[in-house]
Every structure is written in C-alpha cells, then in structure tokens.
Amino acid sequence: MAKQSTSRKPGNSHKPSNSHKPSNARKPSNARKPGASRKPRAARVPSTSRPPDKPSRRRAVLLLTGVCLALAALVVTGVTMLSHRTGETSEVASLDGHPVTRDELLFHMRRLAPTVQNELRNKYHLRGAIDWNAKAGDKTALQRLETRALDEIQRDKTTLVLAKEQGLVDSVDYDDFLAGLAQENESRARAIAAGRTVYGVARFSPEEYYTHRLTEVTTTLKKRLSAGAGDPLHVTDAEVRRAFDADRDAWSANATTYKYAQLVVPVPDGASADFAARLQRRVTAAGRLADVVAGEPDAKLTTGTYDGSGSTGLNAHDQDLMAVLGTLAPGRISAPVTGTGQITYYELDGKSVDEDKAFADYSQRIRQSLVEEKFNRFLQRRVASGDIDVDTSAVDAINAKDVQQ
C-alpha cells in the first residue's frame, strides 16, 4: 500500500526561481565564447529502453493484480485447511492435565456406537436403524453416546495415568497410541516377511490394538500394585480364607463328590402329547425315583458317583451333570431333562466336600478375584478424585455424520 504523502508547508509554492538571479552570477565553464568555432558534437546514442507506454503499464498492473489474487486464494485455502486440521485434533477435554482430542473422542464414539445402539434398542424398544438425532428418553441418542464415550475415556485414561506413574507406559496421549499401533503393525509385517512366528492377528485394527494394549497394561498394573505387603492391591492369606469360608459352595465344586440316582424313561412311539406331563406327576407323587421305576416297565434306574474334580474330563456330559447336581440339595429330584426319545431325572443322594483340597484348588482364583475387586475400587476412587474439564461447545459441535464416517 502506498505510503500517504505529507502535505506541503505554506509559502513554499512561491519560492523564487533561478531565472531572477543577479546578472553577475557565474556562467558555467563550458559556455561557448563569442567567435569560437563550434566543435562537432558527438551523436547521441539512442537508449535501448524506453518507458512503457500506457497500454503496457495497464497490462503489467493487471498481471500483478492476478498474481496477488492467486496468492491470496492460496493463503485462504491453506489457512482453511490448517484450521480444519487443527479442529480435527483440537482439545475437547482434559483429564488431570492430559488432553483429550476431538479425534480421540470420535474414536471412542465410533467404537462404542454398536453397544450403545443395542442398549437403546433394548431399553426403549427401538426398531431398525438408530436415529442419533432422535430423543431416547431425556437426551438424544448422540448425546448418550458422547456421555458414554467420555465416561470410558475418563476410566481408561486414568488407568493409563496409573500405569505411567508406575513406569509401565511412556505416554497416555492418543497420538502416541496411533504411533504405537503403526509401529506394532510394522513390526509384525517384518516378522511375517522374515518367516518368524507372529502370535495373534497379522495386523491390528485401531479397535483391536486399543483393547489389546489396555488389557495388557491393566494386567501388568494389577500385578505391580499387588506384589508387596504395602501395595494398595495386596491380598493376604487371611483375606483369601475369609472369602472361601463366606461362600464354600461356590469354591468347592472341584472338590465335591456327588452320589446320585438316574432314571431314564423311554418315550413310546405314538405317545400322547401329555405323556411328559403325566410322568412328571408320577415322579412328584412318588418323591423317590426308586418308587417310580416299578410303574414304568421300560424305565432304567442306575446309581453313580461323580467326582467334581474333573478327573474324567470336562466333556459335555460332565458339564450337564454338574449343572444339574450342583443345584440340588440331598434327597431332591431334578427337573426333567428331555433328550431324543427319552426323559431323564436325577436324584441327589448325598455329597461330600474335601475342604482342604477345595481351598488348595481355589485359593489362587480367590486371590485373583479379590485383587480384581480391590483394583476396581482403587480405580474408581482415582476416577472420582480426578479433574476432568469438558469443552461442551466443542463436544456439541460433533454431529451424527462425524460418528458415521
């Protein structure tokens, strides 16, 4: 832009010109004297450059203007693209000073969308595709998805912060998660190309890697925080024993021996539709399977013993037998078990528990369950005491199309 010229001072416009100088003013030294012969004057060499005429100057101005406009358009486009890119990775929340970016929130929203859709269908009896902009109760489906995603981010990121405090991870940021995903997939690709064994998938999707990484971190974190006597998740032997004594039946299946009777009644060809119902009435009235067999000529009554330790293998028959006997009290008869061409009843005659064996078999599993309970309470306290700030305007700017991309 041309600099604005300053105004001239008053009176300068009437400054005397040199034509009014006194006559005794010195003449230039090269003035020709009277009578002197005039020397031939060297011919003036015409200049090869001349000022452009008006049409040329106009074309130059138009060209310069066009260039400026093109540059301006490029600048605007670049700023717009940069603004868009910055918006994609802009911070929409923070957890204890750790940023939650827009891309990170969208990743969790897209990952949780199928789960939230199923929950909304079941709770509000919705049919067909979910309209994210439609109300589901007092909120839209999209708002419910956003809340669910933020809750999960808060819990998962708190877990990663704990892991970082223990030196198990270097970063809790989403960009570093993506960098780790790319590095892991590249490493697997090199291993496969070299003919080495790769366990699991050949290439992780972002969702698969997120679950894999979080599970791995959580498992290691539980071990780290429960290893020593002073650790927050440490479980003592006394705690394990108290948990076993509080629910012995739940922890004794593998050390329980069941004595039972089994009645198998064939269904005759052409049996009436109420055959099963009539048989059930006879079983109920008798109270014991041994008293039923006399009235059923083709029925077969056997007795058996089942060792719940699984020494015979947890095959389908053992699993079905445990499912029936494990729910019976001694002296009680099971509900009918319908098979192909036959109906079976079980009667539990008695059971015995080897408590020492049961405690030995289940103590490690009890300890793990107690560590899990302590971890959940420990993490929940950290989540509750954490400081999460949400930019509601940035979150509200996310629409259904963003989730569906």
Summary of the structure (lengths in Angstrom):
residues: 405
radius of gyration: 45.1
end to end distance: 46.1
largest distance: 169.4
contacts: 925
relative contact order: 0.10
helix: 53%
strand: 13%
